[in-house]
Amino acid sequence: MIKRKRRIRLCSYQLDTRRWHLSTCHWCHVMERESFEDEEVAKILNEDYVSIKVDREERPDIDTIYMAVCQAMTGHGGWPMTVIMTPDKKPFFAGTYFPKESSRGMPGLMNILQQIADMWKTDKDRIIGSGEEVAEAVRTSMFKHEAGEVTENALHRAFRYFEDSFDSKFGGFGRAPKFPTPHNLMLLLRYWQLTGQSKSLEMVEKTLDSMYLGGIYDHVGFGFSRYSTDQKWLVPHFEKMLYDNSLLVIAYLEAYQATGNERFARVAREIFTYVQRDMTSPEGAFYSAEDADSEGEEGKFYVWTQDEIKQVLGEELGNRYCMAYNITKHGNFEGKNIPNLIENSYVDGFEDARKKLFEYREQRVHPFKDDKILTSWNGLMIVALAYGSRALDEPKYSKTAERAVQFILKHLRRDDGRLMARYRHGEAAHLGYVDDYAFLVWGLIELYEATFKHEYLQQALDLNKDMLELFWDKDGGGLFLYGSDAEALIARPKELYDGAIPSGNSVAAVNFIRLARLTGDRDLEETTESQFKAFGGSVNEMPMSHTHFLMAAYLNITPPIDITLAGEPGRDDLIRLTGVINSGFRPNMVVSLNQPGKIPVDGKAAAYICKDFSCMPPITDNEQLAEILD
């Protein structure tokens, strides 16, 4: 019998009364039903293995390391991820989904488990040696980054990559599957602002429009699904993730500021409606995700037949809705229909119909909600809400963000100040990772600029200081994924790749610059330079893979706009000046209130502007302020 041999499968789960529930991941559900609830598989696992199931969202450190192993050994990665390792956590076998029995050219999990169990009994030394080799490769080469200087040329190369891969017909980049990756669009907006390159803005507008018009957007209940399985954004993987919707709101808001197009503001408002209605806990924090499956079928909650639409809306309105939203007798997804506007573009006049369909849909069996609260993902939604409060002139959004911050500081920060990563059912668990710190600091910076409450700036500075103490590599620069006080794994990675979510290092690099400008802290400026040098070679080599990091580079090469407002919070004159400042797309701008030496002029609120490295006399007139900023 094999003793203490561990099998780790990294995938999202929830403790759901008597069994583990695999949340949001469709193929995790399939593998759960086929194998992990199967007595034959359980017999092999219980006889020869120690089985461990890991939530990748609670333990991104484990996921990052063993996903790198899986990609190196197989050439690809994904979830569910299956890793088999020796008792001292050294992996020697990795893969993703496996059916129970061999089929469709795929090896079956039963066969894999049995063969490895037999080999362990007959040739254990070979397996141990293989595990040693893999572990050494992880330690020495898998998380290496090239030092160097990040140059403006990296921005130009990233733009050319996106220009070459842009889908001019359906928006987005490449073919199928298509992921939103909002930070790519946010970088392109900055490139447009830096260079005046109209194609950069056109790619952003086309992609944002196409995603909204497609089936990846929930036209009945709002919010985006995780990605599209096809080229034209019609058929999503139906799970909805908090992080996607947070980052997409920011992209739509920035596009609204850049273009003044109200349709982008409308999408942002609708996403906020979805999050506040369906993804907000009674205490004000945000849940993680909603599942793709309900009643064992992917997308069942979201799709419609033509007869259902007419039954709910009546014949005349139902026919018009079906025409507008491509609802046909034969369907566009497994005999049913995903509402979309791909053929008809933006339409109006169906809000009453949408509400009726939403109320009808609410009677269906809902997808499972992953109700764990993650500090990092909450940080992203705090960013979105605070930014939305400014861009849309809606104070209610900043109030929602403030509630979430108070929840995190109360329930996800220990008495000694240490952030925790996850909260559920009254329990905070897992020491916070670099993403938890970096994303929350980002949220606090945005909340300070939305409310001008100094406590949020101070909290951002405090957490940023803690992050540097816990995660900073004093020898090579950059931030490790897990803290110096955390469990030691076979490697201590520094994550830089800006994938579905920006990396903690990338977000921190932007934070360092903004905090340095808000406070004049020279030490933070030096930290920024160290961050650039630590990763510059890697970023220059693959700029399209580090788009959020390039936003820090953008800030570093763009003449800053530093504005200090002087006035009484809540007074109309200060509100009017703030409205002018928030009305445009100015990503190289930082704004503070009532700094030392900055006072109102003749009793009127004033804006003190330092732009292009020179400072101007204080401005009290709204039109003059707008003219200077434009």
C-alpha positions in Angstrom: 0.0 0.0 0.0 1.2 3.5 -0.8 1.4 5.6 2.3 1.1 9.4 2.3 1.3 9.8 -1.5 -0.7 12.9 -2.2 -2.9 13.7 -5.2 -3.8 17.3 -5.5 -6.6 18.6 -7.8 -6.8 22.3 -7.9 -10.3 23.5 -8.5 -12.9 25.7 -6.9 -15.0 24.0 -4.3 -17.4 24.9 -1.5 -18.3 22.9 1.6 -22.0 22.4 0.8 -23.6 20.7 3.8 -22.5 17.0 3.4 -20.3 17.1 0.3 -17.8 19.3 -1.6 -19.3 21.3 -4.3 -17.1 22.3 -7.3 -18.2 25.8 -8.1 -18.3 27.6 -11.5 -16.0 25.1 -13.3 -18.1 23.0 -15.8 -15.5 20.3 -16.4 -14.9 20.1 -12.6 -18.6 19.2 -12.3 -18.2 16.5 -15.0 -15.2 15.0 -13.3 -16.9 15.1 -9.9 -19.9 13.2 -11.2 -17.8 10.7 -13.3 -15.0 10.0 -10.8 -15.0 11.6 -7.4 -18.5 10.5 -6.5 -17.9 7.1 -8.0 -17.2 4.1 -5.7 -14.8 2.3 -8.0 -12.6 5.4 -8.2 -12.9 6.1 -4.5 -11.7 2.5 -3.7 -8.5 3.0 -5.7 -7.9 6.5 -4.2 -8.5 5.3 -0.6 -6.3 2.2 -1.0 -3.3 3.8 -2.6 -3.4 7.6 -2.3 -4.0 10.5 0.1 -6.5 12.6 -1.8 -6.5 16.4 -1.4 -8.8 18.8 -3.1 -7.7 22.4 -3.3 -9.7 25.5 -4.0 -7.5 27.5 -6.4 -9.1 30.7 -5.3 -8.3 30.2 -1.6 -4.8 28.8 -2.4 -3.5 30.6 -5.5 0.1 29.8 -4.3 -0.5 26.1 -4.7 -2.4 26.6 -8.0 0.3 28.8 -9.5 3.1 26.3 -8.7 1.4 23.2 -9.9 -0.2 24.8 -12.9 3.3 25.7 -14.0 4.2 22.1 -13.6 1.2 21.0 -15.6 1.9 23.4 -18.4 5.6 22.3 -18.5 4.8 18.6 -18.5 1.8 18.6 -20.9 2.1 21.8 -22.9 -1.2 23.1 -21.6 -3.1 23.8 -18.4 -6.6 24.4 -17.1 -9.1 23.2 -14.5 -9.8 20.7 -13.2 -6.1 20.1 -12.7 -4.8 16.7 -11.7 -1.4 16.4 -10.1 0.2 13.3 -8.5 3.2 13.8 -6.3 5.4 12.0 -3.8 4.8 12.3 0.0 7.1 15.4 0.1 5.0 17.3 -2.4 7.2 16.8 -5.4 5.1 16.3 -8.5 5.8 13.7 -11.2 2.5 13.5 -13.1 0.1 16.2 -14.2 -2.9 16.7 -16.4 -6.3 18.4 -16.5 -9.6 16.6 -17.1 -9.6 12.8 -17.3 -12.7 10.6 -17.9 -13.3 7.7 -15.5 -12.5 5.2 -18.3 -10.3 5.7 -21.3 -12.4 7.2 -24.1 -12.1 9.6 -27.1 -8.3 9.0 -27.2 -8.0 10.2 -23.5 -6.6 7.9 -20.8 -9.0 7.1 -18.0 -8.4 8.1 -14.5 -8.9 4.6 -13.3 -6.1 3.3 -15.6 -3.8 6.2 -14.6 -4.3 5.6 -10.9 -3.8 1.9 -11.1 -0.7 2.1 -13.3 1.0 4.6 -11.1 0.1 2.6 -8.0 1.7 -0.5 -9.5 4.8 1.5 -10.5 5.1 2.9 -7.0 5.3 -0.6 -5.7 7.8 -1.9 -8.3 9.9 1.1 -9.2 9.5 3.7 -6.4 13.0 5.1 -6.8 12.3 6.0 -10.5 9.2 8.0 -9.4 11.0 9.7 -6.6 13.8 10.7 -8.9 11.3 12.1 -11.4 9.7 14.1 -8.7 13.1 15.5 -7.6 13.9 16.6 -11.1 10.5 18.4 -11.5 10.8 20.1 -8.1 14.3 21.3 -9.0 13.1 22.7 -12.3 10.3 24.5 -10.5 12.7 26.0 -8.0 15.4 27.1 -10.5 13.7 28.0 -13.8 9.9 28.1 -13.8 9.5 31.4 -12.1 12.5 33.3 -13.4 12.1 36.8 -14.7 14.5 38.8 -16.8 15.8 42.1 -15.4 16.0 45.2 -17.6 14.5 48.6 -18.4 10.9 48.9 -19.5 10.9 51.2 -22.6 8.3 53.0 -24.5 8.9 50.6 -27.3 7.2 47.9 -25.3 4.0 50.0 -25.6 4.4 50.3 -29.3 5.0 46.5 -29.7 2.0 45.7 -27.6 -0.2 47.9 -29.8 1.1 46.2 -33.0 0.4 42.8 -31.5 -3.2 43.7 -30.8 -3.6 45.5 -34.1 -2.4 42.3 -35.9 -4.6 40.0 -34.0 -7.7 42.2 -33.9 -11.0 40.7 -35.2 -12.4 43.6 -37.2 -15.7 41.8 -37.7 -16.6 40.7 -34.2 -14.2 42.6 -32.0 -11.7 41.0 -29.6 -8.5 39.4 -30.5 -7.8 36.1 -32.3 -10.5 33.5 -32.9 -12.2 31.2 -30.4 -12.4 30.9 -27.5 -12.4 34.7 -26.6 -11.8 36.1 -23.2 -12.7 39.7 -22.3 -9.3 40.5 -20.6 -10.3 44.1 -19.9 -6.8 45.3 -19.0 -5.8 44.8 -22.6 -8.5 47.3 -23.5 -7.5 49.6 -20.7 -3.9 49.7 -22.1 -5.1 50.4 -25.6 -7.1 53.4 -24.3 -3.9 54.7 -22.7 -2.0 54.1 -25.9 -4.6 56.1 -27.7 -4.3 58.9 -25.2 -0.5 58.8 -25.4 -0.1 58.7 -29.2 -3.4 59.8 -30.7 -3.5 56.5 -32.6 -7.2 56.2 -33.6 -7.0 52.5 -34.4 -6.3 51.9 -30.7 -9.6 53.5 -29.7 -11.5 51.8 -32.5 -10.4 48.4 -31.3 -11.6 49.2 -27.8 -15.0 50.5 -28.9 -15.6 47.6 -31.3 -14.7 45.0 -28.7 -16.7 46.6 -25.9 -19.7 46.9 -28.2 -19.4 43.3 -29.5 -19.1 41.8 -26.1 -22.2 43.6 -24.8 -24.2 42.7 -27.9 -23.3 39.0 -27.7 -24.6 36.2 -25.6 -21.7 36.5 -23.2 -23.7 39.4 -21.7 -26.8 38.5 -19.8 -29.4 40.7 -21.5 -32.1 39.6 -19.0 -30.3 39.8 -15.6 -27.2 41.8 -16.6 -23.5 40.9 -16.0 -20.9 39.1 -18.1 -20.1 35.4 -18.3 -16.5 34.4 -18.1 -15.7 33.9 -21.8 -17.1 33.1 -25.2 -16.6 29.6 -26.7 -17.1 31.1 -30.3 -15.6 33.9 -32.3 -18.6 36.2 -32.3 -19.2 36.3 -28.5 -22.5 34.3 -28.8 -22.1 31.2 -26.7 -20.5 31.8 -23.3 -19.2 29.5 -20.6 -22.1 30.6 -18.4 -20.4 31.1 -15.1 -20.2 34.7 -13.9 -17.1 35.8 -12.0 -16.8 38.8 -9.7 -13.4 39.7 -11.1 -14.5 39.7 -14.7 -17.4 42.0 -14.0 -15.2 44.3 -11.8 -12.6 44.8 -14.5 -15.1 45.1 -17.3 -16.9 47.9 -15.5 -13.6 49.8 -15.3 -13.0 49.3 -19.0 -16.5 50.5 -19.9 -16.2 53.5 -17.6 -12.9 54.5 -19.1 -14.3 54.1 -22.6 -17.2 56.3 -21.6 -14.9 59.0 -20.3 -12.8 58.7 -23.4 -15.7 58.9 -25.9 -18.6 60.4 -24.0 -20.7 57.6 -25.4 -23.6 56.9 -23.1 -24.0 53.3 -24.2 -20.8 52.4 -22.3 -22.1 54.1 -19.1 -25.3 52.1 -19.5 -23.4 48.8 -19.5 -21.5 49.9 -16.4 -24.7 50.8 -14.5 -26.3 47.5 -15.5 -23.3 45.5 -14.2 -23.5 47.4 -10.9 -27.2 46.5 -10.7 -26.4 42.8 -11.1 -23.6 42.9 -8.5 -25.6 44.8 -6.0 -28.7 42.6 -6.5 -27.1 39.1 -6.8 -23.5 39.2 -5.6 -23.6 41.4 -2.4 -23.7 39.9 1.0 -26.1 41.4 3.7 -23.0 42.9 5.3 -21.9 44.6 2.1 -19.0 42.4 0.8 -19.1 40.6 -2.5 -19.5 37.0 -3.4 -17.1 35.3 -5.8 -19.1 33.7 -8.6 -22.2 32.1 -10.0 -22.1 28.6 -11.5 -22.5 27.8 -15.2 -24.7 24.7 -14.4 -28.1 24.3 -12.9 -30.0 21.0 -12.5 -26.9 19.3 -14.0 -27.0 21.3 -17.3 -24.7 24.0 -18.4 -26.6 27.2 -19.2 -30.0 25.9 -18.4 -30.9 28.9 -16.2 -30.1 31.4 -19.0 -31.6 29.9 -22.2 -35.1 30.2 -23.7 -37.4 28.7 -26.2 -39.5 30.9 -28.5 -42.7 29.6 -26.9 -41.5 30.6 -23.4 -40.8 34.1 -24.5 -44.3 34.5 -26.1 -45.9 32.8 -23.0 -44.3 35.5 -20.7 -44.7 38.5 -23.0 -47.7 37.7 -25.1 -47.8 37.2 -28.9 -47.2 40.8 -30.1 -44.5 41.9 -27.7 -43.0 38.4 -27.7 -42.6 38.4 -31.5 -40.9 41.8 -31.4 -38.6 40.7 -28.6 -37.7 37.5 -30.5 -36.9 39.4 -33.6 -34.7 41.9 -31.7 -32.9 39.3 -29.6 -32.5 36.5 -32.1 -34.9 34.1 -30.5 -35.8 31.5 -33.1 -37.8 28.2 -33.2 -34.7 26.2 -33.8 -32.5 28.0 -31.3 -28.8 29.0 -31.3 -27.6 26.8 -28.4 -28.6 23.1 -28.2 -32.1 23.7 -29.4 -32.7 26.7 -27.2 -31.8 30.4 -27.4 -29.2 32.7 -25.8 -30.7 36.2 -26.2 -28.3 38.5 -28.1 -28.1 41.6 -30.2 -25.4 40.5 -32.6 -27.5 41.2 -35.7 -29.5 44.1 -34.4 -27.0 46.2 -32.4 -28.4 48.4 -29.5 -32.2 48.4 -29.1 -34.5 50.3 -26.9 -38.1 49.9 -25.8 -37.8 46.5 -24.2 -37.2 47.3 -20.5 -40.7 46.2 -19.4 -40.2 43.0 -21.4 -36.8 42.4 -19.8 -38.3 42.9 -16.3 -41.1 40.4 -17.0 -38.6 37.8 -18.4 -36.3 38.4 -15.4 -39.2 37.8 -12.9 -40.1 34.6 -14.8 -36.5 33.4 -14.9 -36.2 34.0 -11.1 -38.6 31.1 -10.6 -36.2 28.6 -12.2 -33.6 26.7 -10.2 -30.7 29.1 -9.8 -27.1 28.2 -10.5 -25.0 27.6 -7.4 -23.6 30.8 -5.9 -20.0 30.6 -4.7 -20.6 32.7 -1.6 -17.1 32.9 -0.3 -15.7 36.4 0.0 -12.2 36.9 -1.4 -10.2 40.0 -0.3 -8.5 40.3 -3.7 -11.7 40.1 -5.8 -13.5 42.4 -3.4 -10.7 44.9 -3.9 -11.4 44.9 -7.6 -15.1 45.6 -7.2 -14.2 48.4 -4.7 -12.0 49.8 -7.5 -14.9 49.6 -10.0 -17.5 51.1 -7.7 -15.3 54.0 -6.5 -14.3 54.7 -10.1 -17.9 54.5 -11.2 -18.9 57.0 -8.5 -16.5 59.5 -10.1 -17.1 58.8 -13.7 -20.9 58.6 -13.5 -21.3 61.2 -10.7 -23.1 58.7 -8.6 -22.1 58.9 -4.9 -24.2 55.8 -4.1 -21.5 53.6 -5.7 -18.8 55.0 -3.5 -21.0 54.3 -0.5 -21.3 50.7 -1.6 -17.5 50.5 -1.9 -17.1 51.9 1.6 -19.3 49.2 3.0 -17.2 46.6 1.4 -14.0 48.2 2.8 -15.4 48.3 6.3 -16.3 44.6 6.0 -12.8 43.6 4.9 -11.1 45.7 7.6 -13.4 44.2 10.3 -13.6 40.6 9.2 -10.5 40.0 7.0 -7.8 41.8 8.9 -6.4 40.3 12.1 -5.8 42.3 15.2 -2.1 42.5 14.2 -3.0 44.0 10.9 -2.4 40.9 8.7 -4.9 40.6 5.8 -6.6 37.3 5.3 -7.6 35.9 1.9 -11.1 34.4 2.4 -14.2 34.8 4.5 -17.1 32.4 4.7 -19.7 31.6 7.3 -18.1 33.7 10.0 -14.6 32.3 9.4 -11.6 34.1 7.9 -8.9 31.8 6.6 -5.6 31.7 4.7 -3.0 34.4 5.0 -3.5 37.1 2.4 -1.4 36.9 -0.8 0.2 39.7 -2.8 -3.0 40.1 -4.9 -5.1 40.7 -1.7 -2.8 43.5 -0.7 -2.3 45.1 -4.1 -5.9 44.9 -5.2 -7.2 46.3 -1.9 -4.7 49.1 -2.0 -5.8 50.0 -5.5 -9.4 50.1 -4.3 -8.5 52.3 -1.4 -6.6 54.8 -3.7 -9.7 55.0 -5.9 -12.0 55.4 -2.9 -9.8 58.2 -1.6 -10.0 60.0 -4.9 -13.8 59.4 -5.0 -14.5 60.6 -1.4 -11.4 62.6 -0.4 -11.6 60.9 3.0 -8.0 60.8 4.2 -8.5 57.6 6.2 -8.6 55.6 2.9 -5.3 57.1 1.7 -3.8 56.3 5.1 -5.1 52.7 5.0 -3.7 52.3 1.5 -0.3 53.5 2.7 -0.4 51.2 5.7 -1.3 48.1 3.7 1.2 49.0 1.0 3.9 49.2 3.7 2.8 45.8 5.1 2.9 44.3 1.6 6.5 45.4 1.1 7.5 44.0 4.4 5.9 40.6 3.8 6.3 40.1 0.0 9.2 42.2 -1.3 12.3 40.4 -2.6 15.1 42.3 -1.0 17.7 40.6 -3.2 16.1 40.6 -6.7 13.2 43.1 -6.4 9.6 42.4 -7.1 6.9 40.8 -4.9 6.6 37.2 -4.1 3.1 35.6 -4.4 2.9 34.5 -0.7 4.3 36.1 2.4 7.4 35.5 4.4 5.2 34.3 7.2 3.2 31.7 5.1 3.6 28.0 4.5 6.8 27.2 2.5 6.1 25.3 -0.7 8.5 23.8 -3.2 9.0 27.2 -4.8 8.2 30.9 -3.9 7.0 32.3 -7.2 6.8 35.9 -8.3 3.8 36.2 -10.6 3.9 38.8 -13.4 1.7 37.5 -16.2 -1.5 39.6 -16.6 -4.0 36.9 -17.5 -7.7 36.8 -16.7 -6.7 39.0 -13.7 -3.8 41.4 -13.6 -0.8 40.1 -11.5 -0.2 41.5 -8.0 3.1 42.8 -9.2 1.6 44.7 -12.0 -1.1 46.3 -9.9 1.4 47.1 -7.2 3.7 48.9 -9.7 0.8 51.2 -10.7 -0.1 51.7 -7.0 3.5 52.7 -6.1 3.5 55.4 -8.7 0.1 56.8 -7.7 0.9 56.7 -3.9 4.3 58.4 -4.5 2.6 61.2 -6.4 -0.2 61.6 -3.8 2.3 61.8 -0.9 5.7 62.8 -2.4 7.2 59.7 -0.9 10.7 59.4 -2.5 11.1 55.8 -1.1 8.1 54.7 -3.1 9.6 56.2 -6.2 12.7 54.1 -5.7 10.6 51.0 -5.1 8.9 51.7 -8.4 12.3 51.8 -10.2 13.3 48.6 -8.5 10.0 47.0 -9.7 10.7 48.1 -13.3 14.3 46.8 -13.2 13.3 43.5 -11.7 10.9 42.7 -14.5 11.9 44.9 -17.4 13.5 42.2 -19.6 10.5 39.9 -19.3 8.0 42.7 -20.0 10.0 43.9 -23.1 10.2 40.3 -24.4 6.4 39.7 -24.2 4.7 43.1 -23.7 1.2 41.7 -24.8 1.3 39.4 -21.8 2.0 42.2 -19.3 -0.6 44.8 -20.2 -1.4 46.0 -16.7 2.3 46.3 -15.9 2.6 48.4 -19.1 0.1 50.8 -17.5 2.7 51.5 -14.9 5.2 52.1 -17.7 2.7 54.5 -19.3 2.5 56.4 -16.0 6.3 56.4 -15.8 6.8 58.0 -19.2 3.8 60.3 -19.3 4.1 63.8 -17.9 1.9 63.7 -14.7 -1.1 65.8 -14.0 -1.2 66.4 -10.2 -4.2 68.3 -8.9 -4.8 69.5 -5.4 -8.3 70.8 -4.6 -8.8 73.2 -1.8 -12.2 73.7 -0.4 -14.9 72.5 2.0 -16.2 69.0 1.2 -19.8 69.0 0.2 -19.9 72.6 -0.9 -21.3 73.3 -4.4 -18.1 75.1 -5.6 -15.9 72.1 -4.8 -18.4 69.7 -6.2 -18.4 71.6 -9.5 -14.6 71.6 -9.8 -14.5 67.9 -9.0 -17.1 67.2 -11.7 -14.9 68.9 -14.3 -11.9 66.8 -13.2 -13.9 63.5 -13.3 -15.5 64.2 -16.7 -12.6 63.2 -18.9 -10.3 60.3 -19.5 -7.0 61.3 -17.7 -5.3 58.1 -16.5 -2.1 60.1 -15.7 -3.9 62.3 -13.2 -3.9 62.1 -9.4 -6.2 64.2 -7.3 -6.0 65.1 -3.6 -7.8 67.5 -1.3 -6.6 70.2 1.1 -2.9 69.4 1.1 -0.7 71.7 3.2 -0.2 75.2 1.7 -3.2 74.8 -0.7 -6.1 77.0 0.4 -9.3 78.4 -1.2 -9.1 81.7 -3.1 -11.3 84.5 -2.0 -13.5 82.0 -0.2 -13.9 79.9 -3.3 -12.8 76.3 -3.9 -9.7 76.2 -6.0 -7.8 73.7 -8.1 -4.0 73.7 -8.0 -2.6 72.0 -11.1 0.9 70.8 -11.7 1.2 69.6 -15.3 4.1 68.8 -17.6 6.4 69.4 -14.6 5.3 73.0 -14.0 2.7 74.4 -11.6 0.0 77.0 -12.4 -1.8 79.6 -10.3 -4.9 78.3 -8.5 -8.1 78.1 -10.6 -11.6 78.7 -9.4 -13.5 78.9 -12.7 -15.0 75.6 -14.0 -14.6 76.5 -17.7 -11.0 77.6 -17.3 -10.3 74.3 -15.5 -11.9 72.3 -18.3 -9.9 74.2 -20.9 -6.6 73.6 -19.2 -7.3 69.9 -18.6 -8.4 69.4 -22.2 
